[in-house]
Amino acid sequence: MGLTVAEKCIKRSIVYGDMTKRGSRIGIRAHQTLGHDLNAIMTFLALDQLGIDHVKTELSVQYMDHNMIQADYKNADDHRFLQEMTSKYGVVCARPGSGICHQLHLEYFGIPSKTLIGGDSHTPCQGGLGMLAIGVGGFDAAMAMAGEPLYIKMPYITNVHLTGHLPEKVSAKNIVLEVLRRIDVKGGVGKILEYTGPGVKTLNVAERSTITNMGAETGATSSIFPSDENTKAWMHAFHREEDWIPLSADKDAQYDDVIEINLDKLVPLIALPSSPGKVVPVREVEGTKIDQVMLGSCTNTALNDVKSLANIFQNNEVSDTVDAALYPSTKTVIAESIKRGFFNPIVNAGIRIFEPMCGGCNGCGFAPQTHGVSVRTTPRNFPGRSGTKDDQVYLAAPETAAASAIKGVITDPRDLDFPEYHYDLPNEFIQLDNLFYNPIHVDEVHYGPNLKPIPHFDRHQDTESGEVLLKLPNNITTDHICPAGALYLPIRSNIPEISRHSFMTIDTTFPDRAKAANGGILVAGENYGQGSSREQAAIIPRYLGIKAIIAKDFARLHLANLVNWGVVPLTFKNDEDYQAINQGDDLKINLNEMTPDGDITVTNETQNIKFFVTTPLSIEDIETVKWGGRLNQMRNRSDEHVTA
Ligand code: F3S
């Protein structure tokens, strides 16, 4: 039987298991890794404890793009620490401000058919180049850098079959919004979304990467396109044609399901506050008054996007009631935009231009006003992520965001008069010097005062008990658990400090109550932990004494982080048991009963009833979580080794 593109990539990197058995445990080894300045602090602290002296991958790259405000010493300390650590371990390190990790990686390093494991949930961006790219937390990134396999469930493979051509003023972002409209924020769980069909060749690599990047919002393990002549042209333009290989699905490849999208029929779409899955046609909300527009992020400020914006703004200005900003994705995009005059109409229209970084996307600047309505081209819009607690963030394509900035209300770009847009990929992009540091000599790594060591966590007892400290609804995001925003990003390197703000958008009393109760248990609905890869969302509840989380189900990436940091994930067997629990109930859980298939007894001591839960973990992960996390387990292994 023939293979899909995803299977061909997995075949190149699988070191354990059988990829024909969907849902079974497989181990894949990364050719490349990437990290960014928020998650990589934990990566390097963990790497330091793994006792290796050099990364074991073909290539590992560190970017500085998330934590860039430098309002005081904290970001600068982190960046210096990362520069020293990358020199020590043989990791390529980008200078702060060179560009957003995923776009810079597309320009300089991504290779079709190879496997990338990245410490960021939008790592699948490289799927636009035909690379198998999977997002993980910082600890799993460290393991990948140390040459250890990443263990995942072999994904089911969905054929997203594209036909036709995108209509004028309907750009590629609308394709992934259409996927989200169809399958919502859980529809990709356990799957790789593989794009096929004649519509593929109508999209360039940057457009494809917008789609694979935002595929993360469906919960998918990854998304991938074939590698074809458009891919070759991209790599040629970045002087890397020798790394290109053709990659397509075999004619008799078998997919597990199919999503058909006729591009001719697509209309401008928009995701409503505050979930990327709440997608409707722009027409349904046109006329909604807005306060702000953010153009940028790792999904939508490649050169083609900037050209499209320049085209729209050459005869149009931003409304006086709207603040608008552009974050170019990389310095390459800046240099090309300046050379081609794209910035002139954008600047003249009244738009602020920031440096190439995540910026407003994770609330690191450009937060909207109180109750502010913001239209953004970013991939996600979880509550408060913009840095403003009561924000109302809509997600749309650059053309919709620009038209809305001009009119002051949400506007279908087809109603705005602007010239027809045409973009040809440059034959050659400007190659800038000094985007990456040369390695430096490191006598001593400097840990700033904000950078605290990884806390120690105990092994679990056979029976764990505690109070239900929060009863949570469906779709709790990592932004809820560990806040984004300029005030909180700099203290992600300081677990005691950031833990004081855990769940702040839901219940500001939680951290104090957790400490007073000496920890406890969380109860949640579906898709607990959706969103980013930040493992602080697992570490800080653990630091506050949370022993177990009983949810209807968990997001893939967060589940892996819970295992790594020793928080026991358990799943309800039915909705009635979830409904019956009250916040404040005392529960006792028999962890001795944990197996991949068996029931685990939970006693509700307050209500004097018993019910059963299960765990979504494999036998190997159960062992890890019982140890209280992977570091404990690895330390124990090395102790055994020493004793032996
Ligand atoms: Fe950065 Fe936002 Fe992308 S935080 S990596 S621009 S999703």
Boltz pocket constraint, residues with backbone or C-beta under 6 A from the ligand:
constraints:
  - pocket:
      binder: B
      contacts: [[A, 65], [A, 66], [A, 100], [A, 101], [A, 102], [A, 120], [A, 122], [A, 297], [A, 298], [A, 299], [A, 357], [A, 358], [A, 361], [A, 362], [A, 378], [A, 379], [A, 380]]
      max_distance: 6.0
